[in-house]
Structure formats: C-alpha cells, structure tokens
Amino acid sequence: MQTHIEQTEEILIIKKGTFFEVRWDYQNAPYILALRIQCERLDSFIDGFIDGALAALEIPTKNIYRKGCSIGTAKNLEEHVAIKLATIITDLFSPLLNIEPKSLSKEASQQVD
C-alpha cells in the first residue's frame, strides 16, 4: 500500500483486511546504535515519546507489540490513525538518522572496545 508517507525499510504501513498495521524497526538503522550507546537516556526518551503517541492516538494496549524502543507493531488501526502513527515515528527517528555518521561511528567503536 502506498500512502503519502514515504515507505522505508524502517517503517511500513500494511493493509490487513479493513484495518491497517504500522511496523517500525530502527534497531539496525544507520547510526542509531551509536547514538544509543553515546546517550544512555535516549532509549528512555524514545520509549516515553512513543508511549505518549500511542496513548494520544488511543491505540489499545492489546494492539501494541513492542520490543524495546526501536522495534514495534501497532495492529488493527484505522487508516488515518496508521498514517498519523507512522508520521510521528518517522519524525521522531528522522533527526537521529541524519546525524553526522563518521564522528558517531568512531565514538561508538571506542566505547564498545
């Protein structure tokens, strides 16, 4: 399904019968891991932000499947809710994907070693 949201590897809107599903997976997105290692509180911030968005969109807990802050699925959504959720998550992660890669990769590898 194509919507006005740009479909990427990280986030998908899928039509399932009369409802829609939003899947996001930023776990392996470029530079996100480096940022998460660099800032211990980033995961908590992202978790809280996504929790707030899910609550604001009134998505029932039984329809939410999350594995940490970077991976999740919200099922049985109306189309306008699916598009809004995908937009919110895209806007949340977009700045993290656009950070200068060389300095983050170098800092992250030094912290892991």
Backbone as a ProteinNet text record, in pm:
[ID]
protein_1_A
[PRIMARY]
MQTHIEQTEEILIIKKGTFFEVRWDYQNAPYILALRIQCERLDSFIDGFIDGALAALEIPTKNIYRKGCSIGTAKNLEEHVAIKLATIITDLFSPLLNIEPKSLSKEASQQVD
[TERTIARY]
82.4	0	87.1	58	130.7	46.6	108	42.7	132.5	93.2	179.5	301.7	309	427.8	527.3	649.4	749.9	778.2	758.5	783.1	933.8	984.1	1125.8	1139.7	1262	1286.5	1248.8	1259.5	1240.9	1095.1	1004.4	864	774.1	672.4	580	436.8	347.8	204	150	83.5	35.6	-115	-187.5	-332.2	-359.2	-438.7	-475.8	-627.3	-691.3	-837.4	-888.4	-974.9	-1028.8	-945.6	-846	-762.8	-621.8	-540.1	-402.1	-309.8	-184.9	-81.8	37.2	98.6	220.6	332.8	438.6	556.3	675.3	752.4	875.2	989.7	1105.6	1226.1	1346.5	1389.3	1505.8	1626.7	1617.2	1726.3	1856.7	1850.8	1972.4	1989.4	1912.1	1923.5	2060.5	2114.2	2247.1	2254.5	2355.5	2393.9	2303.4	2187.9	2100.1	2169.1	2231.5	2300	2411.8	2486.1	2594.3	2538.6	2426.8	2365.8	2316.2	2256.8	2203.8	2315.9	2429.4	2545.1	2597.3	2597.9	2652.5	2565	2435.7	2343.7	2254.3	2285.4	2213.1	2064.7	2028.4	1888.6	1807.4	1868.1	1796.8	1687.5	1716.9	1616.2	1493.5	1514.6	1403	1322.1	1390.3	1321	1234.7	1292.4	1218.8	1101.4	1124.7	1015.9	901.1	933.9	831.3	755.4	827.4	764	667.4	711.6	625.5	506.1	528.8	417.1	313.7	361.3	270.7	193.7	259.9	193	86.4	119.8	23.3	-98.7	-74.8	-185	-268.3	-202.2	-273.7	-359.9	-312.4	-388.8	-493.8	-499.3	-596.3	-589.3	-466.2	-445.4	-447.8	-538.5	-548.5	-418.7	-384.6	-262.6	-256.4	-370.9	-373.2	-332.1	-330.7	-293.6	-148.9	-75.1	62.4	159	257.7	361.2	494.8	569.5	696.8	808.2	923.9	1045.4	1147.7	1145.5	1231.6	1175.8	1255.8	1207.7	1220.1	1306.1	1335.3	1253.1	1182.8	1107.4	966.8	867.7	731.7	631.2	510.7	399.7	273.9	190.8	58.1	-40.8	-134.5	-226.7	-369.5	-452.4	-595.8	-625.6	-558.7	-574.2	-657.7	-730	-794.8	-686.1	-713.1	-610.8	-555.1	-638.9	-589.1	-502	-532.2	-450	-315.5	-317.5	-193.4	-101.3	-157.5	-77.1	-20.4	-101.9	-56.4	55.9	39.5	142.6	272.4	262.3	381.8	452.4	375.6	433.4	505.9	443.2	503.5	635.2	634.5	755.4	864.4	825.8	922.9	985.7	902.2	953	1042.8	1014.8	1096.5	1235.7	1241	1369.4	1446.4	1378.6	1442.8	1566.4	1559.7	1681.8	1796.8	1763.9	1868	1937.8	1866.4	1924.5	2011.8	1997.1	2067.1	2186.8	2227.7	2343.4	2471.1	2573.7	2699.7	2751.8	2763	2796.6	2938.6	3037.2	3176.4	3208.5	3167.6	3202.5	3129.5	3006.5	2932.2	2989	3019.6	3074.4	3206.2	3289.4	3419.1	3402.3	3314.2	3291	3230.1	3137.1	3072.1	3170.4	3257.2	3353.2	3454.1	3487.6	3579.8	3514.2	3383.7	3314.1	3291	3273.5	3249.1	3378.2	3491.7	3620.9	3661.7
-117.3	0	124.1	216.1	342.2	450.1	526.9	642.1	761.6	876.2	993.2	984.4	883.8	859.1	784.4	829.7	760	625.8	517.3	383.8	358.4	316.1	285.1	148.5	101.4	-24.5	-13	105.8	123.3	126.8	174	184.6	148.8	69.3	23.9	39.3	74.8	70.9	-40.3	-137.1	-255.1	-266	-285.2	-304.5	-450.9	-475.9	-611.2	-616	-660.3	-660.2	-517.3	-484	-348	-256.8	-314	-236.7	-223.9	-148.2	-125.7	-159.3	-184.2	-218.2	-127.7	-77.6	2.1	-76.3	-99.6	-169.1	-75.4	-69.7	8.8	-74.6	-58.5	-129.4	-41.3	29.6	116.5	57.7	-67.7	-128.5	-128.8	-157.1	-164	-43.9	60.6	180	243.6	301.4	361.9	463.4	450.8	547.4	550.8	484.3	484.5	412.5	298.1	224.8	309.2	378.6	463.9	572.2	630.4	732.6	673.9	555.8	493	457.5	417.6	387.6	517.3	623.2	751.2	817.7	800.3	866.8	762.2	728.1	622.3	651.7	778.8	814.1	822.3	807.1	818.7	712.8	587.9	482.4	517.7	568.8	605.5	719.6	816.6	927.7	877.6	793.6	740.8	656.4	569	487.2	574.2	675.7	763.5	838.5	883.1	955.9	866.2	744.3	650.7	611.5	585.4	554.9	667.2	790.5	905.7	915.3	889.3	894.5	785.6	665.2	554.9	586	643.9	680.9	793.8	894.6	1007.6	964.1	865.7	814.1	711	685.2	593.7	453	405.1	269.6	175.7	77.6	-14	-91.9	-113.3	-185.4	-322	-389.5	-523	-522.2	-404.7	-393.6	-350.3	-336.3	-286.6	-398.1	-418.7	-519.5	-449.4	-434.7	-363.5	-446.8	-433.9	-497.6	-386.5	-318.2	-202.8	-81.6	22.7	146.8	147.7	63.8	70.9	-22.8	-117.7	-216.3	-226.6	-222.7	-238.5	-252.5	-289.9	-303.9	-257.4	-184.6	-149.1	-201.9	-285.8	-355.3	-305.8	-343.6	-315.1	-165.8	-87.6	57.4	104.3	211.2	276.4	345.7	367.7	422.1	554.9	648	779	768.3	672.7	651.6	591.1	496.1	433.7	537.5	623.8	726.9	824.8	863.4	956.3	893.6	767.1	698.9	687.2	648.2	636.2	770.9	877.5	1011.4	1049.5	1022.7	1055.6	980.8	850.4	770	810.7	837.2	883.6	1015	1107.9	1237.6	1222.9	1125.1	1101.5	1051	953.4	890.9	964.5	1043.7	1110.6	1191.4	1276.2	1351.3	1260.7	1147.1	1054.5	988.2	974.9	913	1009.8	1138.7	1240.1	1301.3	1242.2	1293	1249.9	1329.9	1302.3	1162.9	1075.2	935.6	908.7	977.9	944.9	965.3	1076.1	1103.5	1007.5	973.7	881.4	740.3	694.7	559.6	546.5	648.2	647.3	645.8	732.9	737.6	608.7	552.1	429	313.2	305.2	194.6	207.4	329.4	349.6	307.8	332.3	297.3	147.1	78.6	-65.3	-141.4	-90.3	-159.3	-166.9
0	0	0	-84	-86.9	-20.8	63.4	124	100.3	155.6	140.1	230.6	317.6	398.6	309.8	306	227.5	294.2	220.5	273.7	275.5	389.6	402.2	465.8	478.1	547.3	694.2	750.6	892.9	936.4	852.2	891	773.3	802.5	699.2	747.1	654.1	678.5	590.3	652.4	581.9	598.9	489.9	497	528	632.5	674.9	682	574.3	569.8	567.2	662.6	668.6	758.1	824.9	916.1	863	935.6	896.2	1012.5	976.8	1074.6	1046.4	1152.2	1138.5	1204.6	1129.9	1182.9	1173.5	1281.9	1276.8	1330.4	1265.9	1307.4	1276.3	1377.4	1365	1436.8	1477.3	1553.9	1476.2	1348.9	1268.5	1176.5	1199.4	1116.4	1137.5	1033.8	1045.1	1158.8	1240.5	1342.3	1465.4	1462.9	1580.8	1696.1	1668	1773.6	1834.6	1749.8	1800.1	1892.3	1855.3	1940	2071.1	2066	2187.1	2283.6	2230.7	2315.5	2376.2	2298.1	2340.5	2447.7	2441.4	2534	2599.6	2723.1	2793.6	2809.3	2816	2837.9	2709.9	2594.7	2468.6	2455.2	2492.8	2484.5	2568.8	2688.8	2775.6	2715.5	2657.7	2593.2	2478.2	2391.7	2276.8	2324	2422.8	2478.8	2528.3	2606.2	2661.4	2553.7	2452.9	2343.4	2267.2	2236	2163.6	2250.1	2378.8	2469.1	2467.8	2473.5	2470.9	2340.9	2229.5	2099	2088.7	2133.9	2129	2215.9	2331.9	2421.4	2360.8	2304.6	2245.3	2126.9	2053.3	1939.7	1983	2114.2	2174	2112.7	2094.3	2043.3	2163	2163.1	2277.7	2300	2425.1	2461.8	2395.8	2383.2	2322.4	2175.2	2111.8	1970.6	1950.2	2060.1	2053.4	2091.1	2004.9	2027.7	2011.1	2121.3	2115.2	2174.8	2112.4	2161.5	2175.1	2288.6	2307.9	2235.5	2229.5	2169	2017.4	1962.7	1819.6	1733.1	1793.9	1716.5	1773	1684.9	1733.6	1620.7	1660.1	1568.2	1639.9	1570.1	1619.9	1517.1	1563.3	1472.9	1489.5	1391.3	1391.6	1403.1	1319.7	1321	1203.3	1223.4	1110.5	1029.1	902.2	812.9	861.8	904.1	946	1071.6	1159.2	1279.4	1240.2	1146.3	1099.4	1035.7	954.4	888.3	990.9	1087.5	1191.7	1274.7	1315.3	1392.8	1313.4	1187.2	1102.8	1089.4	1077.1	1066.7	1195.3	1309.1	1438.7	1457.5	1429.2	1448.6	1350.2	1226.2	1126.9	1171	1217.4	1263.6	1386.5	1470.6	1589.7	1552.7	1463.4	1429.7	1319.8	1239.6	1126.4	1164.6	1268.3	1303.8	1346.7	1406.2	1450.2	1332.6	1221.8	1103.2	1024.7	1052.2	973.9	1044.4	1156.3	1229.8	1158.7	1171.3	1102.4	1137.4	1039.5	1065.2	1112.3	1059.7	1091	1238.2	1294.3	1433.5	1527.2	1496.7	1582.1	1575.6	1455.4	1441.5	1513.5	1504.9	1570.4	1722.4	1776	1919.4	1972.4	1897.6	1940.5	1943.9	1841.3	1839.2	1952.7	1991.1	2103.5	2234.7	2250.2	2372.7	2383.2	2269.6	2270.1	2298.7	2251.6	2268.4	2409.6
[MASK]
+++++++++++++++++++++++++++++++++++++++++++++++++++++++++++++++++++++++++++++++++++++++++++++++++++++++++++++++++

